[in-house]
């Protein structure tokens, strides 16, 4: 197994651990093993298509576009989300990236008049 694959697998496991510790007990990694590309990296968080990235160079645009394209093929139309590892930080400090319109819909019910 390559060093990059090991690093990505470890980050996905860490993201699952953080999600479970924070109220998402069904979060789990999806092990593709050559499966169809429309699967997210993390499942078990209803309404979200979660992709994880632990790379030296951050490329938000292409990564989010890929997650959005994959999410469009899923009947429930989940919100595409990127979880991006910060260098020299634990998974708890990773960045979560989504389009502004998706974020606005997410928080709409929390806004009080």
N, CA, C and O atoms as a Tinker XYZ file with bonds, in Angstrom:
   452  protein
     1  N      0.845000   -1.174000    0.000000    73     2
     2  CA     0.000000    0.000000    0.000000    64     1     3
     3  C      0.894000    1.242000    0.000000    63     2     4     5
     4  O      1.933000    1.274000    0.659000    81     3
     5  N      0.474000    2.252000   -0.743000    73     3     6
     6  CA     1.290000    3.453000   -0.858000    64     5     7
     7  C      1.193000    4.317000    0.397000    63     6     8     9
     8  O      0.250000    4.213000    1.183000    81     7
     9  N      2.185000    5.157000    0.551000    73     7    10
    10  CA     2.210000    6.074000    1.702000    64     9    11
    11  C      1.017000    7.027000    1.672000    63    10    12    13
    12  O      0.417000    7.309000    2.709000    81    11
    13  N      0.669000    7.529000    0.465000    73    11    14
    14  CA    -0.471000    8.435000    0.322000    64    13    15
    15  C     -1.774000    7.742000    0.694000    63    14    16    17
    16  O     -2.622000    8.333000    1.364000    81    15
    17  N     -1.941000    6.498000    0.268000    73    15    18
    18  CA    -3.156000    5.739000    0.590000    64    17    19
    19  C     -3.247000    5.507000    2.091000    63    18    20    21
    20  O     -4.318000    5.655000    2.679000    81    19
    21  N     -2.135000    5.147000    2.712000    73    19    22
    22  CA    -2.110000    4.964000    4.171000    64    21    23
    23  C     -2.535000    6.245000    4.890000    63    22    24    25
    24  O     -3.330000    6.211000    5.829000    81    23
    25  N     -1.986000    7.378000    4.428000    73    23    26
    26  CA    -2.291000    8.667000    5.039000    64    25    27
    27  C     -3.776000    8.990000    4.886000    63    26    28    29
    28  O     -4.411000    9.434000    5.843000    81    27
    29  N     -4.331000    8.775000    3.706000    73    27    30
    30  CA    -5.746000    9.045000    3.473000    64    29    31
    31  C     -6.646000    8.134000    4.290000    63    30    32    33
    32  O     -7.642000    8.588000    4.854000    81    31
    33  N     -6.301000    6.840000    4.361000    73    31    34
    34  CA    -7.090000    5.886000    5.153000    64    33    35
    35  C     -7.092000    6.276000    6.628000    63    34    36    37
    36  O     -8.128000    6.225000    7.290000    81    35
    37  N     -5.934000    6.662000    7.132000    73    35    38
    38  CA    -5.815000    7.065000    8.539000    64    37    39
    39  C     -6.678000    8.299000    8.813000    63    38    40    41
    40  O     -7.357000    8.371000    9.838000    81    39
    41  N     -6.649000    9.270000    7.894000    73    39    42
    42  CA    -7.450000   10.476000    8.075000    64    41    43
    43  C     -8.938000   10.139000    8.057000    63    42    44    45
    44  O     -9.696000   10.666000    8.871000    81    43
    45  N     -9.365000    9.278000    7.151000    73    43    46
    46  CA   -10.778000    8.879000    7.114000    64    45    47
    47  C    -11.191000    8.214000    8.427000    63    46    48    49
    48  O    -12.273000    8.489000    8.944000    81    47
    49  N    -10.345000    7.351000    8.964000    73    47    50
    50  CA   -10.656000    6.720000   10.261000    64    49    51
    51  C    -10.759000    7.774000   11.360000    63    50    52    53
    52  O    -11.629000    7.692000   12.226000    81    51
    53  N     -9.875000    8.756000   11.322000    73    51    54
    54  CA    -9.913000    9.831000   12.323000    64    53    55
    55  C    -11.177000   10.674000   12.185000    63    54    56    57
    56  O    -11.759000   11.080000   13.191000    81    55
    57  N    -11.608000   10.941000   10.957000    73    55    58
    58  CA   -12.830000   11.715000   10.736000    64    57    59
    59  C    -14.023000   10.941000   11.291000    63    58    60    61
    60  O    -14.886000   11.530000   11.943000    81    59
    61  N    -14.085000    9.648000   11.047000    73    59    62
    62  CA   -15.171000    8.820000   11.592000    64    61    63
    63  C    -15.159000    8.886000   13.116000    63    62    64    65
    64  O    -16.212000    9.016000   13.739000    81    63
    65  N    -13.984000    8.797000   13.713000    73    63    66
    66  CA   -13.877000    8.871000   15.174000    64    65    67
    67  C    -14.434000   10.197000   15.696000    63    66    68    69
    68  O    -15.168000   10.214000   16.684000    81    67
    69  N    -14.091000   11.299000   15.042000    73    67    70
    70  CA   -14.571000   12.621000   15.461000    64    69    71
    71  C    -16.089000   12.719000   15.289000    63    70    72    73
    72  O    -16.780000   13.230000   16.170000    81    71
    73  N    -16.598000   12.242000   14.182000    73    71    74
    74  CA   -18.046000   12.289000   13.957000    64    73    75
    75  C    -18.791000   11.469000   15.003000    63    74    76    77
    76  O    -19.796000   11.923000   15.549000    81    75
    77  N    -18.306000   10.274000   15.282000    73    75    78
    78  CA   -18.963000    9.417000   16.283000    64    77    79
    79  C    -18.923000   10.058000   17.671000    63    78    80    81
    80  O    -19.898000    9.985000   18.419000    81    79
    81  N    -17.810000   10.677000   18.009000    73    79    82
    82  CA   -17.670000   11.313000   19.323000    64    81    83
    83  C    -18.545000   12.553000   19.459000    63    82    84    85
    84  O    -18.746000   13.061000   20.562000    81    83
    85  N    -19.065000   13.036000   18.330000    73    83    86
    86  CA   -19.855000   14.263000   18.345000    64    85    87
    87  C    -21.272000   14.054000   17.825000    63    86    88    89
    88  O    -21.825000   14.912000   17.137000    81    87
    89  N    -21.849000   12.912000   18.158000    73    87    90
    90  CA   -23.269000   12.715000   17.905000    64    89    91
    91  C    -23.672000   12.004000   16.633000    63    90    92    93
    92  O    -24.849000   12.014000   16.274000    81    91
    93  N    -22.731000   11.387000   15.941000    73    91    94
    94  CA   -23.054000   10.665000   14.708000    64    93    95
    95  C    -22.572000    9.216000   14.832000    63    94    96    97
    96  O    -21.576000    8.836000   14.216000    81    95
    97  N    -23.282000    8.406000   15.633000    73    95    98
    98  CA   -22.815000    7.056000   15.948000    64    97    99
    99  C    -22.784000    6.097000   14.758000    63    98   100   101
   100  O    -22.143000    5.049000   14.833000    81    99
   101  N    -23.459000    6.434000   13.675000    73    99   102
   102  CA   -23.499000    5.540000   12.519000    64   101   103
   103  C    -22.473000    5.897000   11.445000    63   102   104   105
   104  O    -22.438000    5.264000   10.389000    81   103
   105  N    -21.648000    6.895000   11.703000    73   103   106
   106  CA   -20.619000    7.283000   10.734000    64   105   107
   107  C    -19.668000    6.113000   10.524000    63   106   108   109
   108  O    -19.267000    5.438000   11.472000    81   107
   109  N    -19.314000    5.886000    9.249000    73   107   110
   110  CA   -18.395000    4.801000    8.922000    64   109   111
   111  C    -17.702000    5.085000    7.598000    63   110   112   113
   112  O    -18.223000    5.806000    6.748000    81   111
   113  N    -16.532000    4.510000    7.442000    73   111   114
   114  CA   -15.809000    4.617000    6.178000    64   113   115
   115  C    -16.448000    3.700000    5.162000    63   114   116   117
   116  O    -16.911000    2.611000    5.501000    81   115
   117  N    -16.472000    4.137000    3.917000    73   115   118
   118  CA   -16.902000    3.273000    2.830000    64   117   119
   119  C    -15.653000    2.760000    2.142000    63   118   120   121
   120  O    -14.898000    3.529000    1.548000    81   119
   121  N    -15.444000    1.476000    2.222000    73   119   122
   122  CA   -14.280000    0.867000    1.587000    64   121   123
   123  C    -14.652000    0.513000    0.156000    63   122   124   125
   124  O    -15.451000   -0.395000   -0.074000    81   123
   125  N    -14.083000    1.218000   -0.793000    73   123   126
   126  CA   -14.488000    1.073000   -2.189000    64   125   127
   127  C    -13.938000   -0.179000   -2.839000    63   126   128   129
   128  O    -14.686000   -0.923000   -3.473000    81   127
   129  N    -12.678000   -0.420000   -2.697000    73   127   130
   130  CA   -12.044000   -1.580000   -3.316000    64   129   131
   131  C    -12.456000   -1.736000   -4.775000    63   130   132   133
   132  O    -12.842000   -2.823000   -5.205000    81   131
   133  N    -12.374000   -0.655000   -5.524000    73   131   134
   134  CA   -12.708000   -0.685000   -6.941000    64   133   135
   135  C    -14.178000   -0.498000   -7.235000    63   134   136   137
   136  O    -14.606000   -0.698000   -8.372000    81   135
   137  N    -14.959000   -0.123000   -6.248000    73   135   138
   138  CA   -16.402000    0.049000   -6.440000    64   137   139
   139  C    -16.703000    1.322000   -7.218000    63   138   140   141
   140  O    -15.798000    2.072000   -7.583000    81   139
   141  N    -17.954000    1.547000   -7.459000    73   139   142
   142  CA   -18.420000    2.693000   -8.226000    64   141   143
   143  C    -17.973000    4.008000   -7.584000    63   142   144   145
   144  O    -17.926000    4.117000   -6.359000    81   143
   145  N    -17.649000    4.992000   -8.398000    73   143   146
   146  CA   -17.073000    6.251000   -7.912000    64   145   147
   147  C    -18.061000    7.170000   -7.198000    63   146   148   149
   148  O    -17.642000    8.167000   -6.610000    81   147
   149  N    -19.365000    6.865000   -7.232000    73   147   150
   150  CA   -20.343000    7.761000   -6.620000    64   149   151
   151  C    -20.415000    7.643000   -5.109000    63   150   152   153
   152  O    -21.186000    8.365000   -4.477000    81   151
   153  N    -19.647000    6.767000   -4.522000    73   151   154
   154  CA   -19.673000    6.597000   -3.078000    64   153   155
   155  C    -18.821000    7.668000   -2.411000    63   154   156   157
   156  O    -17.751000    8.031000   -2.900000    81   155
   157  N    -19.314000    8.160000   -1.295000    73   155   158
   158  CA   -18.551000    9.119000   -0.494000    64   157   159
   159  C    -17.469000    8.358000    0.269000    63   158   160   161
   160  O    -17.449000    7.127000    0.263000    81   159
   161  N    -16.580000    9.086000    0.921000    73   159   162
   162  CA   -15.578000    8.456000    1.781000    64   161   163
   163  C    -16.194000    8.037000    3.104000    63   162   164   165
   164  O    -15.814000    7.016000    3.678000    81   163
   165  N    -17.154000    8.833000    3.591000    73   163   166
   166  CA   -17.793000    8.585000    4.886000    64   165   167
   167  C    -19.300000    8.480000    4.678000    63   166   168   169
   168  O    -19.903000    9.324000    4.015000    81   167
   169  N    -19.898000    7.450000    5.244000    73   167   170
   170  CA   -21.349000    7.260000    5.201000    64   169   171
   171  C    -21.890000    7.325000    6.622000    63   170   172   173
   172  O    -21.125000    7.406000    7.583000    81   171
   173  N    -23.203000    7.289000    6.748000    73   171   174
   174  CA   -23.818000    7.244000    8.068000    64   173   175
   175  C    -24.135000    8.594000    8.669000    63   174   176   177
   176  O    -24.515000    8.676000    9.837000    81   175
   177  N    -23.986000    9.658000    7.892000    73   175   178
   178  CA   -24.372000   11.001000    8.321000    64   177   179
   179  C    -25.436000   11.450000    7.316000    63   178   180   181
   180  O    -25.110000   12.018000    6.274000    81   179
   181  N    -26.706000   11.195000    7.634000    73   179   182
   182  CA   -27.789000   11.440000    6.674000    64   181   183
   183  C    -27.787000   12.861000    6.124000    63   182   184   185
   184  O    -27.609000   13.839000    6.850000    81   183
   185  N    -27.993000   12.932000    4.810000    73   183   186
   186  CA   -28.092000   14.225000    4.146000    64   185   187
   187  C    -26.782000   14.793000    3.647000    63   186   188   189
   188  O    -26.767000   15.864000    3.040000    81   187
   189  N    -25.662000   14.089000    3.893000    73   187   190
   190  CA   -24.350000   14.612000    3.495000    64   189   191
   191  C    -23.545000   13.582000    2.710000    63   190   192   193
   192  O    -23.522000   12.397000    3.041000    81   191
   193  N    -22.892000   14.068000    1.666000    73   191   194
   194  CA   -21.955000   13.279000    0.863000    64   193   195
   195  C    -20.569000   13.766000    1.295000    63   194   196   197
   196  O    -20.123000   14.825000    0.855000    81   195
   197  N    -19.892000   13.010000    2.144000    73   195   198
   198  CA   -18.645000   13.470000    2.775000    64   197   199
   199  C    -17.426000   12.875000    2.076000    63   198   200   201
   200  O    -17.258000   11.658000    1.997000    81   199
   201  N    -16.590000   13.769000    1.577000    73   199   202
   202  CA   -15.314000   13.399000    0.967000    64   201   203
   203  C    -14.198000   13.921000    1.857000    63   202   204   205
   204  O    -14.277000   15.042000    2.360000    81   203
   205  N    -13.165000   13.122000    2.054000    73   203   206
   206  CA   -12.029000   13.507000    2.897000    64   205   207
   207  C    -10.778000   13.675000    2.042000    63   206   208   209
   208  O    -10.552000   12.922000    1.095000    81   207
   209  N     -9.982000   14.658000    2.386000    73   207   210
   210  CA    -8.720000   14.882000    1.676000    64   209   211
   211  C     -7.614000   15.209000    2.673000    63   210   212   213
   212  O     -7.759000   16.082000    3.529000    81   211
   213  N     -6.513000   14.490000    2.538000    73   211   214
   214  CA    -5.295000   14.761000    3.310000    64   213   215
   215  C     -4.158000   14.826000    2.306000    63   214   216   217
   216  O     -3.475000   13.835000    2.048000    81   215
   217  N     -3.973000   15.993000    1.755000    73   215   218
   218  CA    -2.969000   16.189000    0.712000    64   217   219
   219  C     -2.117000   17.394000    1.053000    63   218   220   221
   220  O     -2.554000   18.281000    1.786000    81   219
   221  N     -0.927000   17.430000    0.535000    73   219   222
   222  CA    -0.036000   18.555000    0.768000    64   221   223
   223  C     -0.544000   19.832000    0.130000    63   222   224   225
   224  O     -0.421000   20.916000    0.700000    81   223
   225  N     -1.116000   19.699000   -1.056000    73   223   226
   226  CA    -1.626000   20.866000   -1.784000    64   225   227
   227  C     -3.152000   20.828000   -1.756000    63   226   228   229
   228  O     -3.756000   19.832000   -2.155000    81   227
   229  N     -3.765000   21.891000   -1.292000    73   227   230
   230  CA    -5.213000   21.966000   -1.180000    64   229   231
   231  C     -5.800000   22.517000   -2.483000    63   230   232   233
   232  O     -5.400000   23.582000   -2.953000    81   231
   233  N     -6.754000   21.777000   -3.059000    73   231   234
   234  CA    -7.407000   22.161000   -4.305000    64   233   235
   235  C     -8.924000   22.091000   -4.101000    63   234   236   237
   236  O     -9.582000   21.168000   -4.581000    81   235
   237  N     -9.460000   23.066000   -3.393000    73   235   238
   238  CA   -10.866000   23.041000   -3.013000    64   237   239
   239  C    -11.820000   22.968000   -4.197000    63   238   240   241
   240  O    -12.756000   22.169000   -4.185000    81   239
   241  N    -11.599000   23.784000   -5.209000    73   239   242
   242  CA   -12.519000   23.832000   -6.352000    64   241   243
   243  C    -12.735000   22.480000   -7.004000    63   242   244   245
   244  O    -13.871000   22.012000   -7.072000    81   243
   245  N    -11.681000   21.837000   -7.484000    73   243   246
   246  CA   -11.861000   20.534000   -8.129000    64   245   247
   247  C    -12.411000   19.469000   -7.187000    63   246   248   249
   248  O    -13.222000   18.642000   -7.604000    81   247
   249  N    -11.990000   19.474000   -5.944000    73   247   250
   250  CA   -12.465000   18.458000   -5.000000    64   249   251
   251  C    -13.947000   18.629000   -4.713000    63   250   252   253
   252  O    -14.693000   17.650000   -4.691000    81   251
   253  N    -14.380000   19.867000   -4.493000    73   251   254
   254  CA   -15.794000   20.103000   -4.212000    64   253   255
   255  C    -16.642000   19.833000   -5.452000    63   254   256   257
   256  O    -17.756000   19.322000   -5.340000    81   255
   257  N    -16.130000   20.169000   -6.621000    73   255   258
   258  CA   -16.856000   19.891000   -7.868000    64   257   259
   259  C    -17.050000   18.384000   -8.046000    63   258   260   261
   260  O    -18.122000   17.944000   -8.460000    81   259
   261  N    -16.036000   17.603000   -7.740000    73   259   262
   262  CA   -16.145000   16.150000   -7.845000    64   261   263
   263  C    -17.168000   15.615000   -6.840000    63   262   264   265
   264  O    -17.992000   14.771000   -7.193000    81   263
   265  N    -17.126000   16.088000   -5.616000    73   263   266
   266  CA   -18.089000   15.648000   -4.601000    64   265   267
   267  C    -19.512000   16.010000   -5.024000    63   266   268   269
   268  O    -20.432000   15.213000   -4.846000    81   267
   269  N    -19.697000   17.200000   -5.580000    73   267   270
   270  CA   -21.027000   17.627000   -6.027000    64   269   271
   271  C    -21.508000   16.763000   -7.186000    63   270   272   273
   272  O    -22.677000   16.381000   -7.230000    81   271
   273  N    -20.620000   16.453000   -8.121000    73   271   274
   274  CA   -20.996000   15.603000   -9.253000    64   273   275
   275  C    -21.401000   14.210000   -8.777000    63   274   276   277
   276  O    -22.373000   13.640000   -9.271000    81   275
   277  N    -20.662000   13.670000   -7.827000    73   275   278
   278  CA   -20.992000   12.349000   -7.279000    64   277   279
   279  C    -22.324000   12.395000   -6.537000    63   278   280   281
   280  O    -23.139000   11.484000   -6.681000    81   279
   281  N    -22.554000   13.435000   -5.752000    73   279   282
   282  CA   -23.775000   13.547000   -4.946000    64   281   283
   283  C    -25.014000   13.653000   -5.826000    63   282   284   285
   284  O    -26.087000   13.191000   -5.439000    81   283
   285  N    -24.877000   14.259000   -7.011000    73   283   286
   286  CA   -26.034000   14.402000   -7.906000    64   285   287
   287  C    -26.560000   13.048000   -8.388000    63   286   288   289
   288  O    -27.716000   12.959000   -8.802000    81   287
   289  N    -25.747000   12.001000   -8.343000    73   287   290
   290  CA   -26.158000   10.674000   -8.802000    64   289   291
   291  C    -26.873000    9.878000   -7.718000    63   290   292   293
   292  O    -27.332000    8.763000   -7.965000    81   291
   293  N    -26.969000   10.445000   -6.523000    73   291   294
   294  CA   -27.579000    9.735000   -5.396000    64   293   295
   295  C    -29.020000   10.238000   -5.262000    63   294   296   297
   296  O    -29.243000   11.445000   -5.176000    81   295
   297  N    -30.001000    9.324000   -5.243000    73   295   298
   298  CA   -31.418000    9.735000   -5.233000    64   297   299
   299  C    -31.802000   10.718000   -4.130000    63   298   300   301
   300  O    -32.670000   11.565000   -4.347000    81   299
   301  N    -31.185000   10.629000   -2.964000    73   299   302
   302  CA   -31.560000   11.522000   -1.854000    64   301   303
   303  C    -30.952000   12.916000   -1.969000    63   302   304   305
   304  O    -31.237000   13.780000   -1.140000    81   303
   305  N    -30.118000   13.151000   -2.986000    73   303   306
   306  CA   -29.453000   14.442000   -3.207000    64   305   307
   307  C    -28.788000   14.991000   -1.951000    63   306   308   309
   308  O    -29.163000   16.062000   -1.473000    81   307
   309  N    -27.817000   14.279000   -1.415000    73   307   310
   310  CA   -27.134000   14.767000   -0.213000    64   309   311
   311  C    -26.294000   16.014000   -0.503000    63   310   312   313
   312  O    -25.896000   16.266000   -1.640000    81   311
   313  N    -26.039000   16.774000    0.541000    73   311   314
   314  CA   -25.190000   17.964000    0.434000    64   313   315
   315  C    -23.732000   17.527000    0.359000    63   314   316   317
   316  O    -23.251000   16.839000    1.260000    81   315
   317  N    -23.012000   17.916000   -0.708000    73   315   318
   318  CA   -21.590000   17.562000   -0.792000    64   317   319
   319  C    -20.760000   18.380000    0.193000    63   318   320   321
   320  O    -20.908000   19.599000    0.287000    81   319
   321  N    -19.888000   17.693000    0.921000    73   319   322
   322  CA   -19.042000   18.319000    1.935000    64   321   323
   323  C    -17.631000   17.752000    1.814000    63   322   324   325
   324  O    -17.447000   16.548000    1.635000    81   323
   325  N    -16.653000   18.624000    1.912000    73   323   326
   326  CA   -15.254000   18.198000    1.975000    64   325   327
   327  C    -14.756000   18.343000    3.407000    63   326   328   329
   328  O    -15.046000   19.333000    4.079000    81   327
   329  N    -14.013000   17.358000    3.862000    73   327   330
   330  CA   -13.298000   17.469000    5.126000    64   329   331
   331  C    -11.819000   17.452000    4.742000    63   330   332   333
   332  O    -11.310000   16.450000    4.238000    81   331
   333  N    -11.142000   18.564000    4.983000    73   331   334
   334  CA    -9.768000   18.748000    4.524000    64   333   335
   335  C     -8.837000   18.848000    5.722000    63   334   336   337
   336  O     -9.005000   19.709000    6.585000    81   335
   337  N     -7.859000   17.963000    5.764000    73   335   338
   338  CA    -6.904000   17.928000    6.878000    64   337   339
   339  C     -6.014000   19.157000    6.853000    63   338   340   341
   340  O     -5.507000   19.560000    5.806000    81   339
   341  N     -5.837000   19.735000    8.013000    73   339   342
   342  CA    -4.885000   20.837000    8.179000    64   341   343
   343  C     -3.535000   20.240000    8.537000    63   342   344   345
   344  O     -3.447000   19.337000    9.370000    81   343
   345  N     -2.506000   20.735000    7.919000    73   343   346
   346  CA    -1.164000   20.232000    8.192000    64   345   347
   347  C     -0.812000   20.438000    9.656000    63   346   348   349
   348  O     -1.035000   21.507000   10.225000    81   347
   349  N     -0.261000   19.395000   10.248000    73   347   350
   350  CA     0.219000   19.404000   11.634000    64   349   351
   351  C     -0.889000   19.675000   12.648000    63   350   352   353
   352  O     -0.637000   20.240000   13.712000    81   351
   353  N     -2.129000   19.268000   12.313000    73   351   354
   354  CA    -3.262000   19.384000   13.228000    64   353   355
   355  C     -4.002000   18.059000   13.277000    63   354   356   357
   356  O     -3.966000   17.279000   12.325000    81   355
   357  N     -4.662000   17.815000   14.375000    73   355   358
   358  CA    -5.477000   16.612000   14.515000    64   357   359
   359  C     -6.741000   16.746000   13.665000    63   358   360   361
   360  O     -7.081000   17.838000   13.210000    81   359
   361  N     -7.425000   15.632000   13.460000    73   359   362
   362  CA    -8.641000   15.623000   12.641000    64   361   363
   363  C     -9.699000   16.571000   13.182000    63   362   364   365
   364  O    -10.463000   17.145000   12.406000    81   363
   365  N     -9.759000   16.746000   14.483000    73   363   366
   366  CA   -10.741000   17.646000   15.090000    64   365   367
   367  C    -10.622000   19.071000   14.558000    63   366   368   369
   368  O    -11.596000   19.823000   14.595000    81   367
   369  N     -9.454000   19.451000   14.068000    73   367   370
   370  CA    -9.209000   20.806000   13.575000    64   369   371
   371  C     -9.267000   20.891000   12.050000    63   370   372   373
   372  O     -8.886000   21.909000   11.471000    81   371
   373  N     -9.744000   19.824000   11.395000    73   371   374
   374  CA    -9.847000   19.835000    9.934000    64   373   375
   375  C    -10.848000   20.881000    9.485000    63   374   376   377
   376  O    -11.721000   21.289000   10.251000    81   375
   377  N    -10.720000   21.308000    8.249000    73   375   378
   378  CA   -11.669000   22.250000    7.665000    64   377   379
   379  C    -12.824000   21.479000    7.043000    63   378   380   381
   380  O    -12.627000   20.423000    6.442000    81   379
   381  N    -14.030000   22.016000    7.193000    73   379   382
   382  CA   -15.204000   21.481000    6.517000    64   381   383
   383  C    -15.610000   22.525000    5.489000    63   382   384   385
   384  O    -15.832000   23.686000    5.831000    81   383
   385  N    -15.708000   22.112000    4.222000    73   383   386
   386  CA   -15.960000   23.041000    3.131000    64   385   387
   387  C    -17.215000   22.614000    2.379000    63   386   388   389
   388  O    -17.389000   21.444000    2.038000    81   387
   389  N    -18.082000   23.586000    2.130000    73   387   390
   390  CA   -19.277000   23.364000    1.316000    64   389   391
   391  C    -19.614000   24.659000    0.603000    63   390   392   393
   392  O    -19.096000   25.721000    0.949000    81   391
   393  N    -20.485000   24.569000   -0.397000    73   391   394
   394  CA   -20.906000   25.777000   -1.098000    64   393   395
   395  C    -21.768000   26.639000   -0.169000    63   394   396   397
   396  O    -22.460000   26.123000    0.708000    81   395
   397  N    -21.716000   27.939000   -0.372000    73   395   398
   398  CA   -22.448000   28.876000    0.466000    64   397   399
   399  C    -23.950000   28.593000    0.447000    63   398   400   401
   400  O    -24.586000   28.635000    1.500000    81   399
   401  N    -24.528000   28.310000   -0.709000    73   399   402
   402  CA   -25.968000   28.042000   -0.777000    64   401   403
   403  C    -26.340000   26.838000    0.085000    63   402   404   405
   404  O    -27.380000   26.845000    0.745000    81   403
   405  N    -25.507000   25.817000    0.084000    73   403   406
   406  CA   -25.761000   24.632000    0.916000    64   405   407
   407  C    -25.674000   24.995000    2.396000    63   406   408   409
   408  O    -26.484000   24.533000    3.199000    81   407
   409  N    -24.704000   25.813000    2.752000    73   407   410
   410  CA   -24.564000   26.252000    4.136000    64   409   411
   411  C    -25.783000   27.069000    4.564000    63   410   412   413
   412  O    -26.292000   26.897000    5.672000    81   411
   413  N    -26.246000   27.951000    3.693000    73   411   414
   414  CA   -27.410000   28.780000    4.006000    64   413   415
   415  C    -28.643000   27.907000    4.252000    63   414   416   417
   416  O    -29.411000   28.164000    5.180000    81   415
   417  N    -28.833000   26.876000    3.423000    73   415   418
   418  CA   -29.966000   25.966000    3.634000    64   417   419
   419  C    -29.814000   25.216000    4.947000    63   418   420   421
   420  O    -30.796000   24.998000    5.657000    81   419
   421  N    -28.610000   24.827000    5.268000    73   419   422
   422  CA   -28.338000   24.066000    6.481000    64   421   423
   423  C    -28.702000   24.855000    7.737000    63   422   424   425
   424  O    -29.260000   24.297000    8.682000    81   423
   425  N    -28.392000   26.130000    7.748000    73   423   426
   426  CA   -28.639000   26.927000    8.951000    64   425   427
   427  C    -29.961000   27.681000    8.924000    63   426   428   429
   428  O    -30.295000   28.365000    9.892000    81   427
   429  N    -30.725000   27.570000    7.832000    73   427   430
   430  CA   -31.961000   28.343000    7.692000    64   429   431
   431  C    -32.941000   28.123000    8.839000    63   430   432   433
   432  O    -33.598000   29.064000    9.285000    81   431
   433  N    -33.042000   26.889000    9.316000    73   431   434
   434  CA   -34.004000   26.614000   10.389000    64   433   435
   435  C    -33.507000   27.083000   11.750000    63   434   436   437
   436  O    -34.263000   27.072000   12.722000    81   435
   437  N    -32.242000   27.496000   11.831000    73   435   438
   438  CA   -31.685000   27.955000   13.099000    64   437   439
   439  C    -31.784000   29.462000   13.265000    63   438   440   441
   440  O    -31.550000   29.987000   14.353000    81   439
   441  N    -32.131000   30.157000   12.192000    73   439   442
   442  CA   -32.229000   31.608000   12.226000    64   441   443
   443  C    -33.583000   31.989000   12.822000    63   442   444   445
   444  O    -34.626000   31.502000   12.387000    81   443
   445  N    -33.550000   32.857000   13.811000    73   443   446
   446  CA   -34.804000   33.316000   14.422000    64   445   447
   447  C    -35.085000   34.752000   14.020000    63   446   448   449
   448  O    -34.166000   35.555000   13.854000    81   447
   449  N    -36.333000   35.058000   13.868000    73   447   450
   450  CA   -36.721000   36.418000   13.438000    64   449   451
   451  C    -36.727000   37.377000   14.610000    63   450   452
   452  O    -37.028000   38.559000   14.439000    81   451
